[in-house]
Amino acid sequence: MEWTDDAIIRLRNLWDEGLSTAEIGRRLSISKNSVVGKAHRLELPARPSPIRRDPAAAAAVREPAPRRVSGPTLPSLAAPAEPEVPRVVARAMPPVSAEAPSDRAPVPRPSTPAMRPMLAAVGGNTRGPQPVRLAPRTPSCCWPIGEPGTPNFRFCGDPALANKPYCGPHAEIAYVRVRDRREDVA
């Protein structure tokens, strides 16, 4: 719409009468948003909010929301820690004496490569820290239960459906079949 001088004068008069922006738009045959935009550009005085508020409710102090938990809130995907197995300490074999028959094979020391598989089988550490290998886990339901940030917040944890993040009951809630509009007509 092109704002003529006559239309602006009519807008100012209707605005001063206290009419709503929707009513001014109807009388000028323009949209309410056009009225609001032009009133803003003309810097007309602001209108009081049409929403009626209870003065007592506005003065009441709202209780603060619970504090958010810092750090991750999802359950850890790492395998649960297994109980620590006591380490077997391999003792060095005493040196072979000169009287020992020479046809006996020498006993390997724990540090030799031949001894490493045996030490590993009994839980001994052969080369220092080993990389942690995570066992494959079955996916668990990630449906939140409780209010995040509170001590009772947790996830469902039941086995999840294949290729879904939720268990059966929670998947029924999360995945609602979209109805075809043609079904509503019938």
Accessible surface in RSA format (square Angstrom, percent):
REM  Atomic radii and reference values for relative SASA: ProtOr
REM  Chains: A
REM  Algorithm: Lee & Richards
REM  Probe-radius: 1.40
REM  Slices: 20
REM RES _ NUM      All-atoms   Total-Side   Main-Chain    Non-polar    All polar
REM                ABS   REL    ABS   REL    ABS   REL    ABS   REL    ABS   REL
RES MET A   1   129.53  67.1  43.44  28.7  86.09 205.0  60.61  51.5  68.91  91.3
RES GLU A   2   148.11  85.0 130.59  98.8  17.52  41.7  53.47 103.4  94.65  77.3
RES TRP A   3    45.30  18.2  21.90  10.6  23.39  54.9  15.55   8.3  29.74  48.3
RES THR A   4    72.82  51.8  66.43  67.3   6.39  15.2  65.33  87.8   7.49  11.3
RES ASP A   5   114.55  80.2 107.92 107.4   6.63  15.7  32.09  75.5  82.46  82.2
RES ASP A   6    94.99  66.5  90.44  90.0   4.55  10.8  31.85  75.0  63.14  63.0
RES ALA A   7    13.36  12.3  11.05  17.1   2.31   5.3  13.07  18.4   0.29   0.8
RES ILE A   8    31.91  18.2  31.91  23.8   0.00   0.0  31.91  23.0   0.00   0.0
RES ILE A   9    99.93  56.9  99.56  74.2   0.38   0.9  99.90  71.9   0.03   0.1
RES ARG A  10   108.68  45.6 107.39  54.7   1.29   3.1  31.83  43.5  76.85  46.6
RES LEU A  11     0.00   0.0   0.00   0.0   0.00   0.0   0.00   0.0   0.00   0.0
RES ARG A  12    97.90  41.1  97.90  49.9   0.00   0.0  32.81  44.8  65.10  39.5
RES ASN A  13    80.84  55.7  77.75  75.1   3.09   7.4  19.55  47.0  61.29  59.2
RES LEU A  14    17.26   9.6  17.26  12.3   0.00   0.0  17.26  12.1   0.00   0.0
RES TRP A  15    21.54   8.6  17.72   8.6   3.82   9.0  16.52   8.8   5.02   8.1
RES ASP A  16   109.91  77.0  74.96  74.6  34.95  82.6  33.10  77.9  76.81  76.6
RES GLU A  17   118.19  67.9  79.01  59.8  39.18  93.3  42.01  81.3  76.18  62.2
RES GLY A  18    52.47  64.7   0.00   N/A  52.47  64.7  24.52  67.3  27.95  62.6
RES LEU A  19    38.61  21.5  36.33  26.0   2.28   5.7  38.61  27.1   0.00   0.0
RES SER A  20    60.83  51.4  50.28  67.1  10.55  24.3  47.89 102.0  12.94  18.1
RES THR A  21    25.19  17.9  23.51  23.8   1.69   4.0  12.32  16.5  12.87  19.5
RES ALA A  22    35.87  33.0  31.79  49.1   4.08   9.3  33.32  46.9   2.55   6.8
RES GLU A  23    45.88  26.3  45.88  34.7   0.00   0.0  14.24  27.5  31.64  25.8
RES ILE A  24     0.00   0.0   0.00   0.0   0.00   0.0   0.00   0.0   0.00   0.0
RES GLY A  25     1.01   1.2   0.00   N/A   1.01   1.2   0.85   2.3   0.16   0.4
RES ARG A  26   161.46  67.8 137.46  70.1  23.99  57.1  76.12 104.0  85.34  51.7
RES ARG A  27   117.40  49.3  95.18  48.5  22.22  52.9  34.66  47.4  82.74  50.1
RES LEU A  28    19.42  10.8   3.39   2.4  16.03  40.3   5.90   4.1  13.52  36.4
RES SER A  29   103.40  87.4  68.27  91.1  35.13  80.9  46.06  98.1  57.35  80.3
RES ILE A  30    31.23  17.8  10.27   7.7  20.96  50.5  20.83  15.0  10.40  28.2
RES SER A  31    63.50  53.7  47.94  64.0  15.56  35.8  50.79 108.2  12.71  17.8
RES LYS A  32   108.24  52.8 101.71  62.4   6.53  15.5  44.54  40.1  63.70  67.9
RES ASN A  33   115.89  79.9 106.89 103.3   9.01  21.7  27.52  66.2  88.38  85.4
RES SER A  34    39.35  33.3  28.58  38.1  10.78  24.8  13.63  29.0  25.73  36.0
RES VAL A  35     0.00   0.0   0.00   0.0   0.00   0.0   0.00   0.0   0.00   0.0
RES VAL A  36    68.62  45.2  67.50  61.1   1.12   2.7  68.24  59.3   0.38   1.0
RES GLY A  37    22.37  27.6   0.00   N/A  22.37  27.6  21.80  59.8   0.57   1.3
RES LYS A  38    30.81  15.0  30.81  18.9   0.00   0.0   0.00   0.0  30.81  32.8
RES ALA A  39     4.61   4.2   3.70   5.7   0.90   2.1   4.04   5.7   0.57   1.5
RES HIS A  40   144.83  79.2 133.73  93.0  11.10  28.4  88.41  91.1  56.42  65.6
RES ARG A  41   150.02  63.0 119.79  61.1  30.23  72.0  70.87  96.9  79.16  48.0
RES LEU A  42    40.12  22.3  23.53  16.8  16.59  41.7  27.10  19.0  13.02  35.0
RES GLU A  43   153.95  88.4 124.75  94.4  29.20  69.5  44.35  85.8 109.60  89.5
RES LEU A  44    24.97  13.9   8.73   6.2  16.23  40.8   9.10   6.4  15.87  42.7
RES PRO A  45    92.26  67.2  79.96  72.9  12.30  44.7  91.76  75.8   0.50   3.1
RES ALA A  46    99.40  91.4  64.31  99.2  35.10  79.8  71.96 101.3  27.45  72.7
RES ARG A  47    73.76  31.0  49.22  25.1  24.55  58.4  40.16  54.9  33.60  20.4
RES PRO A  48   116.72  85.1  96.03  87.5  20.69  75.2 107.99  89.2   8.73  54.3
RES SER A  49    66.53  56.2  42.43  56.6  24.09  55.5  41.91  89.3  24.61  34.5
RES PRO A  50   119.01  86.7  96.81  88.2  22.21  80.7 104.54  86.3  14.47  89.9
RES ILE A  51   110.87  63.1  98.55  73.4  12.32  29.7 103.60  74.6   7.27  19.7
RES ARG A  52   216.64  91.0 185.40  94.5  31.25  74.4  82.30 112.5 134.34  81.4
RES ARG A  53   173.80  73.0 144.44  73.6  29.37  69.9  53.80  73.5 120.00  72.7
RES ASP A  54    88.07  61.7  74.71  74.4  13.36  31.6  32.24  75.9  55.83  55.7
RES PRO A  55   110.01  80.2  96.97  88.4  13.03  47.4 104.80  86.5   5.21  32.4
RES ALA A  56    72.27  66.5  56.39  87.0  15.88  36.1  64.84  91.3   7.44  19.7
RES ALA A  57    67.39  62.0  46.51  71.8  20.88  47.5  53.27  75.0  14.12  37.4
RES ALA A  58    79.64  73.2  39.96  61.7  39.68  90.3  52.57  74.0  27.07  71.7
RES ALA A  59    82.10  75.5  51.52  79.5  30.58  69.6  62.71  88.3  19.39  51.4
RES ALA A  60    65.11  59.9  44.75  69.1  20.36  46.3  56.06  78.9   9.05  24.0
RES VAL A  61   144.96  95.4 112.97 102.3  32.00  77.1 117.50 102.1  27.46  74.5
RES ARG A  62   213.49  89.6 193.88  98.8  19.61  46.7  80.81 110.4 132.68  80.4
RES GLU A  63   157.09  90.2 130.16  98.5  26.93  64.1  50.96  98.6 106.13  86.7
RES PRO A  64   114.55  83.5  94.74  86.4  19.82  72.0 105.00  86.7   9.55  59.4
RES ALA A  65    84.48  77.7  59.64  92.0  24.84  56.5  65.76  92.6  18.72  49.6
RES PRO A  66    76.13  55.5  53.79  49.0  22.34  81.2  65.53  54.1  10.60  65.9
RES ARG A  67   210.74  88.5 197.30 100.6  13.44  32.0  80.49 110.0 130.25  78.9
RES ARG A  68   204.52  85.9 180.18  91.9  24.34  57.9  73.34 100.2 131.18  79.5
RES VAL A  69    75.29  49.5  56.24  50.9  19.05  45.9  61.66  53.6  13.63  37.0
RES SER A  70   107.15  90.5  81.64 109.0  25.51  58.8  54.93 117.0  52.22  73.2
RES GLY A  71    54.99  67.8   0.00   N/A  54.99  67.8  31.29  85.9  23.70  53.1
RES PRO A  72   128.52  93.7  99.39  90.6  29.13 105.9 111.02  91.7  17.50 108.8
RES THR A  73    62.73  44.6  44.44  45.1  18.29  43.6  26.25  35.3  36.48  55.1
RES LEU A  74   116.00  64.6 103.12  73.8  12.88  32.4 103.13  72.4  12.87  34.6
RES PRO A  75    59.47  43.3  43.22  39.4  16.24  59.0  54.63  45.1   4.84  30.1
RES SER A  76    80.04  67.6  58.89  78.6  21.16  48.7  54.00 115.0  26.05  36.5
RES LEU A  77   154.03  85.8 140.11 100.2  13.92  35.0 140.22  98.5  13.81  37.2
RES ALA A  78    49.09  45.1  39.98  61.7   9.11  20.7  40.62  57.2   8.47  22.4
RES ALA A  79    32.41  29.8  18.13  28.0  14.27  32.5  18.13  25.5  14.27  37.8
RES PRO A  80   106.43  77.6  91.08  83.0  15.36  55.8 102.16  84.3   4.27  26.6
RES ALA A  81   105.12  96.7  65.96 101.8  39.16  89.1  75.79 106.7  29.33  77.7
RES GLU A  82   148.29  85.1 124.87  94.5  23.42  55.8  43.51  84.2 104.78  85.5
RES PRO A  83   120.75  88.0 102.89  93.8  17.86  64.9 114.98  94.9   5.77  35.9
RES GLU A  84   160.14  91.9 127.90  96.8  32.24  76.8  53.72 103.9 106.42  86.9
RES VAL A  85    99.99  65.8  90.22  81.7   9.77  23.5  91.61  79.6   8.37  22.7
RES PRO A  86   111.44  81.2  97.64  89.0  13.80  50.2 108.34  89.4   3.10  19.3
RES ARG A  87   158.13  66.4 134.06  68.3  24.07  57.3  38.18  52.2 119.95  72.7
RES VAL A  88    78.03  51.3  67.55  61.2  10.48  25.2  71.50  62.1   6.52  17.7
RES VAL A  89   123.46  81.2 102.03  92.4  21.43  51.6 105.63  91.8  17.83  48.4
RES ALA A  90    37.93  34.9  11.65  18.0  26.29  59.8  17.85  25.1  20.08  53.2
RES ARG A  91   204.57  85.9 187.55  95.6  17.03  40.5  69.59  95.1 134.99  81.8
RES ALA A  92    69.57  64.0  45.64  70.4  23.94  54.4  45.64  64.3  23.94  63.4
RES MET A  93    93.33  48.3  90.71  60.0   2.62   6.2  63.80  54.2  29.53  39.1
RES PRO A  94   103.63  75.5  88.89  81.0  14.75  53.6  95.48  78.8   8.15  50.6
RES PRO A  95   110.90  80.8  94.65  86.3  16.25  59.1  96.83  79.9  14.07  87.4
RES VAL A  96   105.50  69.4  74.07  67.1  31.43  75.7  79.23  68.8  26.27  71.2
RES SER A  97    64.79  54.7  48.19  64.3  16.60  38.2  42.54  90.6  22.24  31.2
RES ALA A  98   106.10  97.6  64.33  99.3  41.77  95.0  76.49 107.7  29.61  78.4
RES GLU A  99   157.69  90.5 126.50  95.7  31.19  74.3  69.28 134.0  88.41  72.2
RES ALA A 100    28.72  26.4  10.35  16.0  18.37  41.8  16.00  22.5  12.72  33.7
RES PRO A 101    81.89  59.7  66.71  60.8  15.18  55.2  77.76  64.2   4.13  25.7
RES SER A 102   117.40  99.2  81.23 108.4  36.17  83.3  55.09 117.3  62.32  87.3
RES ASP A 103   128.29  89.9  89.19  88.8  39.11  92.5  51.27 120.7  77.02  76.8
RES ARG A 104   160.44  67.4 142.13  72.5  18.30  43.6  50.85  69.5 109.58  66.4
RES ALA A 105    83.85  77.1  61.03  94.2  22.82  51.9  66.88  94.2  16.97  45.0
RES PRO A 106   115.07  83.9  99.42  90.6  15.65  56.9 103.89  85.8  11.18  69.5
RES VAL A 107    66.33  43.6  49.15  44.5  17.18  41.4  50.83  44.2  15.50  42.0
RES PRO A 108    56.78  41.4  46.90  42.8   9.89  35.9  55.72  46.0   1.06   6.6
RES ARG A 109   108.45  45.5 107.91  55.0   0.54   1.3  42.74  58.4  65.71  39.8
RES PRO A 110    30.41  22.2  26.84  24.5   3.57  13.0  26.96  22.3   3.45  21.5
RES SER A 111    89.47  75.6  70.83  94.5  18.65  43.0  56.14 119.5  33.33  46.7
RES THR A 112    44.25  31.5  42.05  42.6   2.19   5.2  44.25  59.4   0.00   0.0
RES PRO A 113    97.88  71.3  90.49  82.5   7.39  26.9  90.52  74.7   7.36  45.7
RES ALA A 114    68.68  63.2  47.12  72.7  21.56  49.1  58.38  82.2  10.30  27.3
RES MET A 115    43.09  22.3  43.09  28.5   0.00   0.0  42.80  36.4   0.29   0.4
RES ARG A 116    80.40  33.8  79.90  40.7   0.50   1.2  17.95  24.5  62.45  37.8
RES PRO A 117    89.35  65.1  76.23  69.5  13.11  47.7  84.03  69.4   5.32  33.0
RES MET A 118   102.57  53.1  96.47  63.8   6.10  14.5  62.29  53.0  40.29  53.4
RES LEU A 119    19.06  10.6  18.88  13.5   0.18   0.4  19.06  13.4   0.00   0.0
RES ALA A 120    63.72  58.6  43.50  67.1  20.21  46.0  45.61  64.2  18.11  48.0
RES ALA A 121    88.91  81.7  45.21  69.8  43.69  99.4  57.61  81.1  31.30  82.9
RES VAL A 122    78.65  51.8  63.14  57.2  15.51  37.4  71.63  62.2   7.02  19.0
RES GLY A 123    34.24  42.2   0.00   N/A  34.24  42.2  22.85  62.7  11.39  25.5
RES GLY A 124    11.59  14.3   0.00   N/A  11.59  14.3   2.02   5.5   9.57  21.4
RES ASN A 125    66.42  45.8  33.68  32.5  32.74  78.8  21.41  51.5  45.01  43.5
RES THR A 126    37.00  26.3  10.78  10.9  26.22  62.5   3.86   5.2  33.15  50.1
RES ARG A 127   162.21  68.1 129.56  66.0  32.65  77.7  50.29  68.7 111.92  67.8
RES GLY A 128    28.26  34.8   0.00   N/A  28.26  34.8  21.16  58.1   7.10  15.9
RES PRO A 129   135.06  98.4 107.67  98.1  27.39  99.6 115.78  95.6  19.28 119.8
RES GLN A 130    91.84  51.4  70.78  51.7  21.05  50.1  50.54 107.6  41.30  31.3
RES PRO A 131    91.63  66.8  70.14  63.9  21.48  78.1  81.57  67.3  10.06  62.5
RES VAL A 132   129.74  85.4  99.37  90.0  30.37  73.2 104.15  90.5  25.59  69.4
RES ARG A 133   201.35  84.5 171.10  87.2  30.26  72.0  70.47  96.3 130.88  79.3
RES LEU A 134   108.63  60.5  81.71  58.5  26.92  67.7  82.00  57.6  26.63  71.7
RES ALA A 135    59.44  54.7  48.96  75.6  10.48  23.8  54.85  77.2   4.59  12.2
RES PRO A 136   137.18 100.0 104.91  95.6  32.27 117.3 116.68  96.3  20.50 127.4
RES ARG A 137   101.60  42.7  70.29  35.8  31.31  74.5  33.30  45.5  68.30  41.4
RES THR A 138   109.38  77.8 101.35 102.7   8.03  19.1  75.50 101.4  33.88  51.2
RES PRO A 139    92.55  67.5  79.86  72.8  12.69  46.1  91.39  75.5   1.16   7.2
RES SER A 140    31.68  26.8  23.51  31.4   8.17  18.8  12.11  25.8  19.58  27.4
RES CYS A 141     0.45   0.3   0.00   0.0   0.45   1.1   0.00   0.0   0.45   0.5
RES CYS A 142    49.44  37.4  44.25  49.4   5.19  12.2  10.96  27.8  38.48  41.5
RES TRP A 143    61.67  24.7  61.67  29.8   0.00   0.0  43.74  23.3  17.93  29.1
RES PRO A 144    68.13  49.7  58.31  53.2   9.82  35.7  58.31  48.1   9.82  61.0
RES ILE A 145    59.09  33.6  56.06  41.8   3.03   7.3  59.09  42.6   0.00   0.0
RES GLY A 146    53.00  65.4   0.00   N/A  53.00  65.4  29.17  80.0  23.83  53.4
RES GLU A 147   100.94  58.0  96.53  73.0   4.41  10.5  29.86  57.8  71.08  58.0
RES PRO A 148    63.34  46.2  55.29  50.4   8.05  29.3  55.52  45.8   7.82  48.6
RES GLY A 149    17.85  22.0   0.00   N/A  17.85  22.0   0.06   0.2  17.79  39.8
RES THR A 150    42.05  29.9  35.24  35.7   6.81  16.2  34.11  45.8   7.94  12.0
RES PRO A 151   137.96 100.5  98.17  89.5  39.79 144.7 111.99  92.5  25.97 161.4
RES ASN A 152   126.00  86.9 111.50 107.7  14.50  34.9  30.83  74.2  95.17  92.0
RES PHE A 153    38.07  19.0  18.81  11.7  19.26  50.1  18.81  11.4  19.26  55.1
RES ARG A 154   130.15  54.6 124.20  63.3   5.95  14.2  57.20  78.2  72.94  44.2
RES PHE A 155    29.43  14.7  17.47  10.8  11.96  31.1  17.47  10.6  11.96  34.2
RES CYS A 156    21.81  16.5   7.71   8.6  14.10  33.1   0.24   0.6  21.57  23.3
RES GLY A 157    43.84  54.1   0.00   N/A  43.84  54.1  23.00  63.1  20.85  46.7
RES ASP A 158    74.52  52.2  73.00  72.7   1.52   3.6   9.67  22.8  64.84  64.7
RES PRO A 159   105.95  77.2  95.39  87.0  10.55  38.4  97.58  80.6   8.37  52.0
RES ALA A 160    19.09  17.6   0.10   0.2  18.99  43.2   0.21   0.3  18.88  50.0
RES LEU A 161    82.18  45.8  78.23  56.0   3.95   9.9  81.26  57.1   0.91   2.5
RES ALA A 162    91.13  83.8  61.72  95.3  29.41  66.9  73.10 102.9  18.04  47.8
RES ASN A 163   156.83 108.2 112.80 109.0  44.03 106.0  41.11  98.9 115.73 111.9
RES LYS A 164    90.41  44.1  81.13  49.8   9.28  22.1  37.00  33.3  53.41  56.9
RES PRO A 165    60.77  44.3  52.01  47.4   8.76  31.8  60.55  50.0   0.22   1.4
RES TYR A 166    48.07  22.4  48.07  27.4   0.00   0.0   5.78   4.3  42.29  52.1
RES CYS A 167     6.08   4.6   6.08   6.8   0.00   0.0   4.80  12.2   1.28   1.4
RES GLY A 168    24.82  30.6   0.00   N/A  24.82  30.6  19.47  53.4   5.35  12.0
RES PRO A 169    92.68  67.5  86.97  79.3   5.71  20.7  90.20  74.5   2.48  15.4
RES HIS A 170    31.29  17.1  31.29  21.7   0.00   0.0  11.62  12.0  19.66  22.9
RES ALA A 171    10.07   9.3   8.46  13.1   1.61   3.7   8.82  12.4   1.25   3.3
RES GLU A 172   139.76  80.2 119.62  90.5  20.14  47.9  46.13  89.2  93.63  76.4
RES ILE A 173   108.75  61.9  92.91  69.2  15.83  38.2  98.93  71.2   9.82  26.6
RES ALA A 174    42.63  39.2   9.55  14.7  33.08  75.3  17.15  24.1  25.49  67.5
RES TYR A 175   107.03  50.0  88.36  50.3  18.67  48.6  78.61  59.1  28.42  35.0
RES VAL A 176   116.98  77.0  94.18  85.3  22.80  54.9  98.02  85.2  18.96  51.4
RES ARG A 177   177.22  74.4 156.16  79.6  21.05  50.1  83.27 113.8  93.94  56.9
RES VAL A 178   135.19  89.0 114.82 103.9  20.37  49.1 119.76 104.1  15.42  41.8
RES ARG A 179   151.58  63.6 134.77  68.7  16.81  40.0  55.04  75.2  96.54  58.5
RES ASP A 180    54.61  38.3  47.02  46.8   7.59  17.9  25.85  60.8  28.76  28.7
RES ARG A 181   202.87  85.2 199.17 101.5   3.70   8.8  73.21 100.1 129.66  78.6
RES ARG A 182   185.05  77.7 175.86  89.6   9.19  21.9  79.81 109.1 105.24  63.8
RES GLU A 183    86.49  49.7  66.16  50.1  20.33  48.4  40.84  79.0  45.66  37.3
RES ASP A 184    89.85  62.9  59.34  59.1  30.52  72.2  33.12  78.0  56.73  56.6
RES VAL A 185   131.21  86.3 102.71  93.0  28.51  68.7 109.34  95.0  21.87  59.3
RES ALA A 186   122.42 112.6  54.35  83.9  68.07 154.8  88.98 125.3  33.45  88.6
END  Absolute sums over single chains surface
CHAIN  1 A    16252.1      12924.3       3327.8       9772.2       6479.9
END  Absolute sums over all chains
TOTAL         16252.1      12924.3       3327.8       9772.2       6479.9
